[in-house]
């Protein structure tokens, strides 16, 4: 494979990369609920994910959808989520990522 072809293939894979986030019962949409996150958004979210874990993903989806997660004992909407959401909103407001569709 030529170097040019290898680079083109790498760009194709990079451009095609996205993650599917399982949001089962987080937003009361049952077990089939999921949301996509582009590689671009994932790269910008790494510090928030490293700091807040799963709550960063919940916050990302909440901001992207413009809705809040359900209130439940599992803590979807508790203080860790609220802290993560503040950071996600700060990223959005600073245009660090665009909540890709």
FENMOFEN-V978576 format. One record per backbone hydrogen bond with DSSP energy under -1.0 kcal/mol. CO is the residue of the C=O (numbers start at 1). NH is the residue of the N-H. If there is no record, write none. Layout:
co=CO nh=NH
co=CO nh=NH
This chain:
co=2 nh=6
co=3 nh=7
co=4 nh=8
co=5 nh=9
co=6 nh=10
co=7 nh=11
co=8 nh=12
co=9 nh=13
co=10 nh=14
co=11 nh=15
co=12 nh=16
co=17 nh=39
co=19 nh=37
co=21 nh=35
co=23 nh=26
co=26 nh=70
co=30 nh=25
co=30 nh=33
co=33 nh=23
co=35 nh=21
co=37 nh=19
co=38 nh=42
co=39 nh=43
co=40 nh=44
co=41 nh=45
co=45 nh=49
co=46 nh=50
co=47 nh=51
co=48 nh=52
co=49 nh=53
co=52 nh=55
co=53 nh=56
co=54 nh=58
co=55 nh=59
co=56 nh=60
co=57 nh=61
co=58 nh=62
co=59 nh=63
co=60 nh=64
co=61 nh=65
co=62 nh=66
co=62 nh=67
co=72 nh=75
co=75 nh=78
co=78 nh=82
co=79 nh=83
co=80 nh=84
co=81 nh=85
co=82 nh=86
co=83 nh=87
co=84 nh=88
co=85 nh=89
co=86 nh=90
co=87 nh=91
co=88 nh=92
co=89 nh=93
co=90 nh=94
co=91 nh=96
co=92 nh=95
